[in-house]
Amino acid sequence: MNDIWTAVLSDGQVSLHLIQGNGGEDLKLPAKPDKPIVQIYIIDAFLILLDAGGKLMYYLIDDQALLIEHTEQN
């Protein structure tokens, strides 16, 4: 949760909800996850996700844009 958004992790996907505003639909990130999301963090305008395969994803919430995606290489 930050000043603008709240995030809920459920069934391996994240739902973002605008705290104040027009009450529009929640955002679902990632739209089509490869693996279930297991951890989430909101830091300022960024949503950080970690999936069950160890993939780390940084989203810019306001733009709904994936900025960085990192997967550990074996």
N, C-alpha and C positions, 0 to 999 in steps of 0.2 A: 504494500500500500504506500502511495505517496500522496501529495496534496491534491492530485487530480484523478488518479486511477487507483482502483483496487483490483487485485488479481487473485484468482482461485484456481488451484490445480485439482482437476477431477478427471478420472478415467484417462490419464496420460495426456491430457490437453489442457491448455491454459485459457481461461475466460477473463478478459479484461472488461471492467465496467467503469464508465465515467461517473465519478462521485456526484458532481453537480452538472446540470445542463439539461439538454432536451430529452434525456431518458431514452436515447436511441438504443439500438441493439448492441449487445456485447460483442467485442472482437474475440475471435478464436485464433490463437497462435500456437504453434504453426498450423497453417490451414490443413495440410496433409502430412502429419508427422511420420517419419520412417520408423521410429521406435517411440515408445511412451516417454513422456517427459517425467522426470523424477524429482527435479528441484527447480525452483524459480526464485528470482530476486528482482525487485524493482529498485533502481537507483536513479534518482532524478527522472530524466526522460527516457531511460533505458530499461528494457526488460531482458534479463539474462536467464537463459534456459539451459538445462543439462538433461540430455536424454539417457535412456537405459544403456545405450551403446557407448557413452562417454563423449558424445558430440556436444560441444559448447556453442551456443548461438546468442548473438547480441542483436536485439531489435531496437530501432528508434520508434517508440510507441506512437507519437503523433503522426508520423509518416507511414506507419505500419510497414517499415522497411527493414529487411534483414541486412545488417551492416557487416557482420563478421560471423563466419562459421568455421569452427576448428574441430577436426577429428584427429585423435592421436594415431600416428602411423606406427605399426608394429614392425 
